């Protein structure tokens, strides 16, 4: 049994590890030392007696990731999966934390090799995002239907948000909705569309987690301009990423499709 286009993920990132509102200095547990953080593997499964070939799955908690005869394997409580090709959305920062928690030298090595292989790509994403935040419209390399968040903190008025449509880069307007437990931020291409609820998406934000939902865009480019890491969750998608300070990452809502 094997997984293709796989990536390491935090299985209980949504709803379990954090809740709104949170007034503590840190709302997120330590991703390496806290026993409540559970890592799993997402990917397309093949040669399984339970699932049809090509089905996207989340494994149960991973107990061990190791190499054998040059091949990489992940072991859970009841199953062992060979890990074939990594996903284009493999997050090496999440994988590095999982490697430290599982004490897996082989996963750590794989994560660092992946980081090195894609370093120039991520540096280019950061250049593009920084340029857009400074007023540049040079985004030819970005896919169409991309929401671009230049994140300066939890105050939505301090963030710069843009959208790449079939014409080019346009600014995005926002409106803050007061909730019982947490405020949400609504995003649209114009104030008129905000009033008509024709939105690109909405999000909740806490000091270390941003959760997008009702997303109508295919892609998200997130540029973390703060001095703290932040986890990004896209509801209804397998997309989740960890953005350290000064980094930019691209996620896609299509990552469940082979």
C-alpha positions as CSV (number, residue, x, y, z in Angstrom):
1,X,0.0,0.0,0.0
2,X,1.4,3.4,-0.9
3,X,0.5,7.1,-0.9
4,X,1.3,9.4,-3.8
5,X,1.4,13.2,-3.8
6,X,1.7,13.0,0.0
7,X,2.3,15.7,2.6
8,X,2.7,15.8,6.3
9,X,-0.2,17.5,8.1
10,X,-1.4,18.2,11.6
11,X,-4.5,16.0,11.9
12,X,-6.2,18.0,14.6
13,X,-5.2,21.5,13.7
14,X,-8.8,22.7,13.3
15,X,-11.1,23.0,16.3
16,X,-9.0,20.8,18.7
17,X,-5.7,22.6,19.2
18,X,-7.1,26.1,19.4
19,X,-10.4,27.9,20.1
20,X,-11.8,31.4,19.7
21,X,-11.4,33.9,21.3
22,X,-7.9,33.5,22.9
23,X,-6.3,36.2,25.0
24,X,-3.2,34.2,25.9
25,X,0.1,35.2,24.5
26,X,0.2,32.0,22.7
27,X,-2.9,30.2,21.5
28,X,-1.1,27.3,19.8
29,X,0.7,24.5,21.6
30,X,4.4,23.7,20.9
31,X,4.3,21.7,17.6
32,X,7.2,19.5,18.7
33,X,6.9,18.9,22.5
34,X,3.1,19.1,23.1
35,X,1.5,15.6,23.1
36,X,-1.8,17.1,21.8
37,X,-0.3,17.9,18.4
38,X,-1.0,14.9,16.2
39,X,0.8,14.5,12.8
40,X,-0.6,12.5,9.9
41,X,0.0,12.0,6.2
42,X,-2.4,13.3,3.5
43,X,-2.3,11.8,0.0
44,X,-3.8,9.6,-2.7
45,X,-3.8,6.0,-1.6
46,X,-3.2,2.9,-3.8
47,X,-3.3,-0.8,-3.4
48,X,-5.4,-0.5,-0.2
49,X,-7.9,-3.2,0.8
50,X,-10.1,-0.5,2.3
51,X,-10.1,2.4,-0.2
52,X,-10.4,2.6,-4.0
53,X,-7.2,3.5,-5.9
54,X,-6.6,7.3,-6.1
55,X,-8.8,8.2,-3.1
56,X,-7.5,11.2,-1.1
57,X,-7.1,10.2,2.6
58,X,-5.8,11.4,5.9
59,X,-4.0,8.7,7.9
60,X,-4.4,8.2,11.6
61,X,-1.6,9.5,13.9
62,X,1.8,8.6,12.5
63,X,4.0,6.7,14.9
64,X,7.2,6.4,12.8
65,X,8.6,7.6,9.4
66,X,11.7,5.7,8.2
67,X,13.7,4.5,5.2
68,X,14.1,0.9,4.2
69,X,16.0,-0.2,1.1
70,X,16.1,3.5,-0.1
71,X,12.3,3.8,0.2
72,X,10.4,6.0,2.6
73,X,7.6,4.6,4.8
74,X,5.1,5.9,7.4
75,X,3.8,3.7,10.1
76,X,0.5,4.3,11.9
77,X,-1.0,2.1,14.6
78,X,-2.6,-0.3,12.2
79,X,-1.0,0.4,8.8
80,X,2.2,1.0,7.0
81,X,2.4,3.2,3.9
82,X,5.1,3.6,1.4
83,X,5.5,7.3,0.6
84,X,6.0,7.8,-3.1
85,X,6.1,11.3,-4.8
86,X,5.6,14.3,-2.5
87,X,2.7,16.7,-3.1
88,X,3.5,20.0,-5.0
89,X,2.1,21.5,-1.8
90,X,4.4,19.6,0.6
91,X,5.1,22.0,3.5
92,X,8.7,21.4,4.7
93,X,8.2,23.5,7.8
94,X,5.4,21.3,9.1
95,X,7.4,18.2,8.0
96,X,10.5,19.4,9.9
97,X,8.4,19.9,13.1
98,X,6.9,16.4,12.6
99,X,10.4,15.0,12.1
100,X,11.6,16.5,15.4
101,X,8.6,15.2,17.3
102,X,8.9,11.7,15.8
103,X,12.7,11.8,16.1
104,X,12.8,10.8,12.4
105,X,16.1,11.6,10.8
106,X,14.9,10.3,7.5
107,X,11.9,12.7,7.4
108,X,14.1,15.6,8.5
109,X,16.5,14.8,5.7
110,X,13.6,14.6,3.2
111,X,12.2,18.0,4.4
112,X,15.5,19.7,4.1
113,X,16.1,18.3,0.6
114,X,12.6,19.5,-0.3
115,X,13.3,22.9,1.1
116,X,16.6,23.2,-0.8
117,X,14.9,22.1,-4.1
118,X,12.2,24.7,-3.9
119,X,14.1,27.5,-2.2
120,X,14.4,29.6,-5.4
121,X,10.6,29.1,-6.0
122,X,9.7,30.3,-2.5
123,X,12.1,33.2,-2.7
124,X,10.5,34.3,-6.0
125,X,7.0,34.0,-4.3
126,X,8.3,36.3,-1.6
127,X,9.6,38.8,-4.2
128,X,6.3,38.8,-6.0
129,X,4.3,39.3,-2.8
130,X,6.6,42.0,-1.5
131,X,6.4,43.8,-4.8
132,X,2.6,43.7,-4.9
133,X,2.5,45.0,-1.3
134,X,4.6,48.0,-2.5
135,X,2.3,48.7,-5.5
136,X,3.8,46.5,-8.2
137,X,1.4,44.8,-10.6
138,X,3.9,42.2,-11.8
139,X,2.2,38.9,-11.0
140,X,2.4,37.1,-14.4
141,X,3.8,34.0,-12.7
142,X,0.9,33.6,-10.3
143,X,-2.0,31.4,-11.4
144,X,-5.4,33.1,-12.1
145,X,-7.9,33.3,-9.3
146,X,-5.3,33.9,-6.6
147,X,-6.1,35.8,-3.4
148,X,-3.0,37.6,-2.1
149,X,-2.7,38.4,1.6
150,X,0.2,40.6,2.7
151,X,-0.2,40.0,6.4
152,X,0.8,42.6,9.0
153,X,-1.1,41.2,12.0
154,X,-4.5,40.5,13.5
155,X,-5.8,44.0,12.7
156,X,-7.4,43.7,9.2
157,X,-6.9,47.4,8.6
158,X,-3.2,46.8,8.6
159,X,-3.2,44.0,6.0
160,X,-2.9,44.6,2.3
161,X,-5.1,42.2,0.2
162,X,-5.2,41.8,-3.6
163,X,-6.8,39.4,-6.1
164,X,-5.5,38.2,-9.4
165,X,-8.3,37.8,-11.9
166,X,-8.4,37.3,-15.6
167,X,-7.4,40.9,-16.1
168,X,-4.6,41.4,-13.5
169,X,-4.1,42.5,-9.9
170,X,-6.9,44.4,-8.2
171,X,-7.2,45.6,-4.6
172,X,-9.6,43.8,-2.3
173,X,-12.0,45.5,0.1
174,X,-12.8,44.1,3.6
175,X,-15.6,44.4,6.1
176,X,-15.4,43.2,9.7
177,X,-18.4,41.3,11.1
178,X,-18.7,41.1,14.9
179,X,-19.4,37.6,16.2
180,X,-20.4,36.1,19.5
181,X,-17.0,34.6,20.1
182,X,-14.8,36.0,17.3
183,X,-14.9,38.6,14.6
184,X,-14.7,37.5,10.9
185,X,-13.3,39.5,8.0
186,X,-15.2,39.5,4.7
187,X,-13.3,40.1,1.4
188,X,-14.6,41.3,-2.0
189,X,-13.4,43.0,-5.1
190,X,-15.5,46.1,-4.4
191,X,-17.6,47.8,-1.7
192,X,-20.7,47.1,-3.8
193,X,-19.9,43.4,-3.8
194,X,-19.3,43.4,-0.1
195,X,-22.9,44.8,0.4
196,X,-24.3,42.1,-2.0
197,X,-22.3,39.3,-0.3
198,X,-20.5,38.5,-3.5
199,X,-17.3,37.7,-1.7
200,X,-14.0,36.1,-2.4
201,X,-13.9,34.6,1.1
202,X,-13.9,35.2,4.8
203,X,-11.5,34.5,7.6
204,X,-11.1,34.2,11.3
205,X,-7.8,35.3,12.7
206,X,-6.0,34.8,16.0
207,X,-2.4,35.5,16.9
208,X,-1.1,32.2,15.4
209,X,-3.9,30.7,13.3
210,X,-5.8,32.2,10.3
211,X,-8.8,30.2,9.0
212,X,-10.3,30.9,5.6
213,X,-13.8,29.7,4.8
214,X,-16.5,30.4,2.1
215,X,-13.6,30.7,-0.3
216,X,-14.4,31.3,-4.0
217,X,-10.8,31.6,-5.1
218,X,-8.7,28.7,-6.3
219,X,-5.4,29.8,-4.8
220,X,-4.1,31.7,-1.8
221,X,-0.7,33.4,-1.7
222,X,0.1,34.3,1.9
223,X,3.0,36.6,2.8
224,X,3.8,36.8,6.5
225,X,5.3,40.2,7.2
226,X,5.2,39.8,11.0
227,X,7.9,38.5,13.3
228,X,5.8,35.4,14.4
229,X,4.9,32.2,12.5
230,X,1.3,31.6,11.6
231,X,-0.7,28.6,10.5
232,X,-3.1,29.0,7.6
233,X,-6.1,26.7,7.2
234,X,-8.5,26.7,4.2
235,X,-11.8,25.2,5.2
236,X,-13.1,22.5,2.9
237,X,-9.7,21.8,1.5
238,X,-6.6,19.8,2.5
239,X,-4.6,23.0,2.2
240,X,-2.8,24.0,5.3
241,X,0.6,25.6,5.7
242,X,3.0,27.1,8.2
243,X,4.4,30.5,7.3
244,X,7.4,31.5,9.3
245,X,8.2,35.3,9.5
246,X,9.2,36.8,6.2
247,X,8.1,33.9,4.0
248,X,5.4,33.6,1.3
249,X,3.7,30.4,0.4
250,X,1.1,29.4,-2.2
251,X,-1.8,27.0,-1.4
252,X,-4.4,25.6,-3.7
253,X,-8.0,24.4,-2.9
254,X,-7.5,21.8,-5.7
255,X,-5.0,19.8,-3.8
256,X,-7.5,17.0,-3.2
257,X,-7.6,16.3,-6.9
258,X,-5.1,13.9,-8.4
